[in-house]
């Protein structure tokens, strides 16, 4: 059905080039973390996961802020007047 690749889910119907590009991107990111942690694979993995979780939290906070703004917009607009409904 699908596989998790890089920062998004790649459907099996996606062209192989998209999958290859995501894997290449993931390899570059992995090497950057490994270099930053002087070859310590475990430390690099932990740092990458911690950063990913922090990014996920930030994305969830932004999404919640957008939902609140949309909700306030509906409340402010209110129900249409009787003559507007007809």
Beta strands, then each sheet from edge to edge (+ up, - down):
strand 1: 2-5
strand 2: 8-11
sheet 1: 1+ 2-
end
